[in-house]
């Protein structure tokens, strides 16, 4: 890693913005991220770059710009988004170039190998479409409408999804209509899309879907969509019912969806799960996370259990509860998680640490 970046980040970390007692932890977090920016694994590089973008540190701009030339296009897209988050638009051309890099279409059917390459290339293009919309917001609408006429359905669908996220009703209706399909795969795709759109207009159709849905994966996708949609309190009965589902994965999604619903029944259900000594740890963590949205602090004993758990899912869920603790309370857990066996958790813990102890807007 180049010395210029390390110096810039260290200055950032030791600035008045960083709390005195968090410098050591912040330094470790910084080292964790920097160590993986040039990792041999492209997915690791991508994750580390995302963390740098989330910190908001402009000192990383020079290195992130170098990553715009990374051999892996997913890494380039991540670098462009990270740069955008720190106020640098230099990656926009990279994203646009990836979108415009269309697979060739021959006059006859492609061989299986060529078809796989086309699918891979369009998956990357679809990811770039998502990045474009994330970066430019409504200013990307003209380009997104043009992409609705792309030769490939994957790109047309990606553009439609982003337009729906930006509030275009016609595109939203396409995904809502998919919920009524007799084909389970299409219902799942529709619910999964709505989970990234998070529209109030989708709540009633999602509620109706859950009332009679048998597929576990469709239920889970629909609950994820409800969890982020305003007005989900109108689906309270369905969510409450599924919070006691025999499938624990469905219950976890339902408990998470209860978060932010201002209703006594929702609060009682969540409290009962957290306080029940027989409840599964993952269920308790999901319920505690939902209650935290209403200002209820997670129990210290619960976070301790999560941090000490052999379950990757439990440690990850416990990590997501740490923002609800004070710096003093969270620091020991972050210290341990920075040494977690799982790289993704180490990087996520690094992000939490840098946000706490090196965020530009942080006050003493």
N, C-alpha and C positions, 0 to 999 in steps of 0.2 A: 504494500500500500504506500502511495507516495507521501513523503514527509509533509508536504504542503497541506494535505487534507488533515493529517493527524494534528498538526500544529493549530490549524483553524478550529478543529473540533475541541481540542484541549482548551483553547482560549474561550470558546463558547461555554465549556463546562465549568471553568473556573471564574466566569464572569459573576457580577453581583446577582445575576438572576438565579444562580445555583445556590441552594441552601448549603450552609457550611457543613452540616452533618451528613449531607448526601453526596459530597464530592467523591468519596471513595467508591461508593456504590455506582455513581454515575460514570466514573472512570472505568470500572469493570464492564459496565454495560456498553460503553463506547468501544472498548477493546473487543468485546464480543462481536459487535456489528462490523467493525473495520476488518477484523480477521477473516470475514466471510465475503467481503465485497468482490474479491477476486478468486473465489472458490472454483474448483474444477467443475463442480456440479452447477449447471445453469439455474436449476430451481433454487438452490441456496443463494446464488448471486441475486436472483430476482427478489427473494424474500428480504435479504439484507438491504437491497436498494430501497425497497418499500419502507423499511424501518427508517432509513435516512430521510426519506421524503416526509414521513410523519413527524419527525422531530422539528421540522421547520427551520433547520439550520442552513443558512445560505453559504456557510463555509464549505459545504459539500458540493457546491455547484460544479466546480471544475472537474472533479472526479466523476460526477454523475453525467456530465457532458461526454466524457470519454466512453461511458457505458452505452451511449447512443450508437456506437459502432461495434457493440458486442456481437459475436457470431450468432447468438441466439436472439430471435426476434422478440420472444416474450420478455427477455431481459431489456431489450431496447425500449419496448413499450413501458415497462416498469420505470425505467430511467426517465422517460419523457414525462410520465405522470408525477414522479418524484420532483423533477425540476419545476413542473407547473405549480406544485404545492409550495415551493419556496420562491415563487415569483419569477421564474425563468421559463420563457416560452420557446426556448430553442429546440425542444423535442417535438414540437407540433409537426414540423416537416417530416420527421421520422415516422410518426404515426400515420400521416397522410400517405406517405410513400408505401407503407405496408398495406394500407387499404387498397391503394391503386395497383398493387402488384397482383393482378388477376391471373388465375390459372388459364392456360391456353385451352381452347375448345376445338377439338378436331372434328372433321366431318363424319367420322365413324366412332363406334363405341370404343372407349379406352380399355386398355388391359387392366387387370385387377391392381397391378402395382401402380400404374398411372392414376387410377381412381383413388387409391390410398393417398397418393401425393396431393391430389386435388382436395381431398377431404381435409388433410393436414393444413394445407395452405389456406383454405377457407376458414378453418378454425382459428388460425392466427389472425386472419383478416377480421373475423367477427370480434375477436378480443380487442383489436385496434379500433373497431367501431365503438365498442364500449368505452375505451379510453378517450376517444374523441369527444363523445357526449359528456363524459365525466369532466373533462378539461374545459370545454367551451360552453357547456350548458345550452341555453336557447340559441346562442350564436352558431351552434352546429346544425340547426334545424334544416337549413337549405341543403347542406351536404347529406343529411340523413334522408331527406325526401328523395334526393337523387339516387341514393343507394337502395331505395325501395324498388328501383327498376333494374337492380343488378342482375346479371345472368344466373346467379346462384341463389337458391332458396335460403341457404344458411345466412347469407348476407342480408337478404331482404328481411328475414325474420329478426336478425340482430338490429337492423335499423328500425323496424317496427317496434321492437321492445324499448329502444331508447326514446323513440318518439312518444310512446305511451308513458314512460317515466317523466317526460317533459310536459305531460298533460293533454296529449292529443287523444280525444275520445274514440275516434274511429279505430285507431290502432289498439287501444285498450279493449275495445269490444271484441276484437279478434281473440284475445287471450281469455276473456271471460266466456266467450262462446265455447271455447275448448273444454270448459269444465263440464259441459253437458254431453260430451261425446261418449258413445258406448265403448270406445276404445280406451282401455286403462292407460296406455302409454301417452295418448293425447291429453287425457285429463291430468296426468302427472306433469307433462310439459307445460300445460296451461297454468297449473297451480304454481309450479316452480318459477315461471316467468312472473307471475303476480307477486311472488315473494321478493322480487327485485324492483317491482313497480310501486308497491305499497300504496294502493289507492283506496280511498273511502268507497268509491263506487263498486269495488270488488267484494266488499264485506258481505252483502246479502247473498250473492251467488256462491261465495265460499261457504257461508253458513248452510245454505241449502244443500251444497255438495256433501258437507260433513254429516248432515242428518241421515244420509243413506249410503255413504261410501263404505265399501268393504276392504279396499286395498290399503294396506299399511303405508306404502310409500306415498300414495296420493294423500292420505290423511296427514302425514307428516309435512308434505309440501304445502298443503292448504293451511295447516296450523302456523307454519313459518310465514306464510303470506298474511295471515290475520295478525300475527305478532307485531308486524310493522305497519299495519294499516290503521289510520284514524277511524274512530267509530266502531272498533271491534267489540265494544260493550254490548252491541245489539246481537252478538253471537255468543253471549255469555253462557247460555244454557248448553250449547253444543260443546264449547270449550271446557266447561266444568265437567260435563259427562266424560269427555275424553281424558281429563286429568286423572281419572281413576281407571283408565283402560288397562286391560290385562297385559298389553304389550308395553313394557317400560319405556321404549323409545318414543312411542306415541304420547305417553304420560308426560315425559320430559318436555316435549314440544308444546303440549297443552298448558303445562304449568308456566312455561316461559311466556306463552301468549296471554296469560292472566295478568302479567306485569303491566302496570299503568292503568288498569281498569278500576275505576273508583266505585267499588261496589262491596258491600259488607260480605256477601257470599264468597266473592273472590278472595278477599283478605282472610276470611276464616279458613278457606281451603288451604291457602298458601301457608298460613300460620300453623295449621294442624300438621302439615307435612314436615315443616321445619322442626317442630317440637316433638313429633312422634319418634321415640327412641328406636322403633322398629323400621322406620322408613329407610329405603335404600339411599346410600350416600349421594348418588347422582341426582336422584329426585329431590333430596334436601337442598342440594346446591342450586338446582334449577328454581326451586321455590324461593330460596333465599335471594337469588338474583332478581326474581320478579318483585319481591317485597322491597328490595333496595331501590327500585324505581320510585317507590312511594316514600323513600327516606328512612326506611327501617334498616339499621346497621346489621350487617351479617354477623352471626355469632362467632366469636373468636375461636371457640372450640371446633366449629365446623370448618373454618378455613384451615386450622391446624391439621385436621383429619385429611383434608384434601391435599395439602402440601406434602403430607407424609405417605400418601396413598401410592400403591403400586400401579394404580389405574391411570393411564395417560389422560383419559377423558376427565377423570376427577381432578387431576392437577391442573388441566387446562381450565376447567370450570372454576376452580378455586382462584386461579390467576385473574379471571375476569371479575372477581369480587373485590380485588385489592383496591381499585379506585375509590371504593366506599370507606376505606380506612385512612387514618392519618398517616403522615410520613413515618412517624416513629413506629406505628403499628405495622405498616406494610414493609418496612425495610428488611427485617429478618427473613420474611418470606421471599422477597425479591432476591436477596443475597443467595438463598438456597436454590431458587429456580434458575439463577444464572449459571448454575452447575448441573442443571437437569440433564439426564441422559438423552432426552429428545431435543434435537437442534431447534425445531420450531418453537418449543417452549422457551428455550434459552433466548432466542431472538425476540419472542413476544415479551419476555421478562425484561430484556434490554430496552425495548420500546417503552414499556411502562416506567422503567427507571429513568430513562432520558426525559420523558414527558414530565415526570415529577421534579427532577433535579437539574434539568438543563433546558426546559422549555423557555423560549424567548419571552413569553408573556408572564412567566412565573414571578410572583412577588416574594420578597423575603418574609 
